[in-house]
Amino acid sequence: MTSVFDLAPDGPVVPVLVIEDAADAVPLARALVAGGLPLIEVTLRTPAALDAVRAIAAEVPEAVVGAGTVVSAAGVADAVAAGARFLVSPGWTGRLIGAMRDSGVPFLPGVSTASEVVALLEEDVTDMKFFPAEAAGGVPYLRSLAGPLPRARFCPTGGIAPASAPAYLALPNVGCVGGSWMLPPDALAARDWARVEALAREAAALGQGLSR
C-alpha cells in the first residue's frame, strides 16, 4: 500500500481543516494547493465535512484530500465513499485499524506512547500520527523513539507552529507535520484566500533543505 508520506513528498506540511461551510471547501483547497500544500486533511468534526471532502475531490484534482478525526469503521466507509485518498485518526483500536486497512487507502493511526507504537509495529503498521504532539512530549519524545523504534515514521500534529515545525521536520522519523496555523480564523471568516495562499507558501518552505 502507498504511504501517506509518498502522496505529496514535496509538501512537508499537511493543513488540518475544520470546515463549517462546504461552499468554502473548493476555494480554500485551491488556495492551499497554489501555496504548495496539496496534501489536505479535512477533519470529520462538522456536518459539512463529508460534503467538503466530496467537493474537493471532484473539483480540485491537484489536491490530495484526506479525512481526519476518523474514529469508527463507519467513518472510514463514509470518508472513502466521499473521495478521501487517505485517513487520519487521533487514536486507534484493532477494529479501526482493520477497517482502515480494508479501505485500500493509506492511513495514519494516532499514537502518543511507545507502547502504542510497538503495538502498531506488531500489526506491520509503520506510518503513524503523533498526537497531541506538543502535549505528548514534542520533538524530544519523537527523537527518543527513533533509536529503539526505527521502523516507525510519524506525522506529528497538535500544537505545532511555524517556529517549531522545522525542528520536527529535521527528525529522521518524521515525514511531515500537520497544523492549522496557515488557516487563521479571521482569514477564513473573511474568505481571504489570497492570505491563506501566502501563509501556505510560507509553510511549504519550512521543510526546504531538510532530508526527510
HELIX and SHEET records of a PDB file:
HELIX    1   1 VAL A    4  LEU A    7  1                                   4    
HELIX    2   2 ALA A   22  ASP A   24  5                                   3    
HELIX    3   3 ALA A   25  ALA A   34  1                                  10    
HELIX    4   4 ALA A   49  GLU A   59  1                                  11    
HELIX    5   5 ALA A   73  ALA A   82  1                                  10    
HELIX    6   6 GLY A   94  SER A  103  1                                  10    
HELIX    7   7 ALA A  114  GLU A  122  1                                   9    
HELIX    8   8 GLY A  138  ALA A  146  1                                   9    
HELIX    9   9 ALA A  165  LEU A  169  1                                   5    
HELIX   10  10 PRO A  185  ALA A  189  1                                   5    
HELIX   11  11 TRP A  193  ALA A  204  1                                  12    
HELIX   12  12 ALA A  205  GLY A  207  5                                   3    
SHEET    1   A 4 VAL A  64  GLY A  68  0                                        
SHEET    2   A 4 LEU A  39  THR A  43  1                                        
SHEET    3   A 4 VAL A  13  LEU A  17  1                                        
SHEET    4   A 4 VAL A 177  GLY A 179  1                                        
SHEET    1   B 2 LEU A  87  VAL A  88  0                                        
SHEET    2   B 2 PHE A 107  LEU A 108  1                                        
SHEET    1   C 3 GLY A 110  VAL A 111  0                                        
SHEET    2   C 3 ASP A 127  PHE A 130  1                                        
SHEET    3   C 3 ARG A 153  PRO A 156  1                                        
END                                                                             
